């Protein structure tokens, strides 16, 4: 029997809610697993994977999920509050990423190793720089009058789109990190594949959220 439009809509919302709930769990679970694996404090390097996992798996994911109509932890709050929390989480994510980058750079210096010679290193550097630029670009949304030839709606759209690119870069950097010798010697077999699925899942949820927001804006313009 064919599903009615209302039933399909409810099913779709339920699936989005379930995927969002899974993204919340993964966003917290992945850095927790990395913390257990890295044992922060056991060495200088041990802080690098934890800080990067916190930045791009937990803080940045939660900063973006705040605007999800189904899975936001602040659904009952005003958009103004959501924007402020989004800003705070993104700044914390950038701070963690900068600390993680600084630690791995200094650690390589101490051990006489070359800097940014792997895909993981290059992607990580690009991601941190991009995140800094994205945070700076977000200031334009707070002061849209600085861009006289741009409407606030366009600024929001471009900020969300460029933010998605930055988030995907962060997920790619995490996945490349899981291909490193340190990770592959500690995590093997099915556990490695499950770990790789974590950033894939959250990136799919965030992409769906951004695409739906874009389609909603397009419909509202007609």
Secondary structure, 3 states (H helix, E strand, C coil): CCCCHHHHHHHHHHHHHHHHHHHHHHHHHHHHHHHHHHCCCCCCCHHHHHHHHHHHHHHHHHHHHCCCCCCCCCCCCCHHHHHHHHHHHHHHHHHHHHHHHHHHHHHHHHCCCCCCCCHHHHHHHHHHHHHHHHHHHHHHHHCHHHCCCCCHHHHHHHHHHHHHHHHHHHHHHHHHHCCCHHHHHHCCHHHHHHHHHHHHHHHHHHHHHHHHHHHHHHHHCC
